[in-house]
């Protein structure tokens, strides 16, 4: 992934290790780049170029801003980001916001109507959605972003994104390799390669005491497994 300054107007972050007696106000502000510790940086240098689409399924637009995925499925929200799809995240056609069904979201105890774009600014690496639990803070997000050196696959991705994370043994789902990592109590992410991109499933639990990391990682793996059928190789 590209190593650029993080956007100030992004949409979430993985939980940091905090004392259990009290939580600073910053914990309750779901701001900063959601890909902190996941995708290195929110943006990349260069001129924004919207991802090309199949002419047979030309996406609908609002004032020139694309509102559907490559297959013509509408986003569950209106985006103002003209480069939501870009050279930063066009390595896979997978779009979590349109390809994860409401029944799967609800199966995991999430509120389907809480769906929101993970991108808080234009031309970000992360492209996907976040769904909240009933507490309004804990969430599951799934998003994609291009691998900076796709020829190195997940090995290269892991090597370039080790800072600040504890990596656990790799696992597999339906014979597809999955990376597992955490940045602290209550946070776990699993990573799956799709084309020249990585699909990140991030579970963030804001609880006292913090949920066991093993439990949070299992939720992330289960959510990925439930959506795997839609994710191309």
HELIX and SHEET records of a PDB file:
HELIX    1   1 UNK A   25  UNK A   28  5                                   4    
HELIX    2   2 UNK A   55  UNK A   57  5                                   3    
HELIX    3   3 UNK A   96  UNK A   99  1                                   4    
HELIX    4   4 UNK A  102  UNK A  107  1                                   6    
HELIX    5   5 UNK A  112  UNK A  114  5                                   3    
HELIX    6   6 UNK A  150  UNK A  152  5                                   3    
HELIX    7   7 UNK A  153  UNK A  160  1                                   8    
HELIX    8   8 UNK A  213  UNK A  227  1                                  15    
HELIX    9   9 UNK A  228  UNK A  230  5                                   3    
SHEET    1   A 2 UNK A  61  UNK A  62  0                                        
SHEET    2   A 2 UNK A  65  UNK A  66 -1                                        
SHEET    1   B 7 UNK A 116  UNK A 117  0                                        
SHEET    2   B 7 UNK A 127  UNK A 132 -1                                        
SHEET    3   B 7 UNK A 139  UNK A 146 -1                                        
SHEET    4   B 7 UNK A 197  UNK A 204 -1                                        
SHEET    5   B 7 UNK A 187  UNK A 194 -1                                        
SHEET    6   B 7 UNK A 176  UNK A 184 -1                                        
SHEET    7   B 7 UNK A 166  UNK A 173 -1                                        
END                                                                             
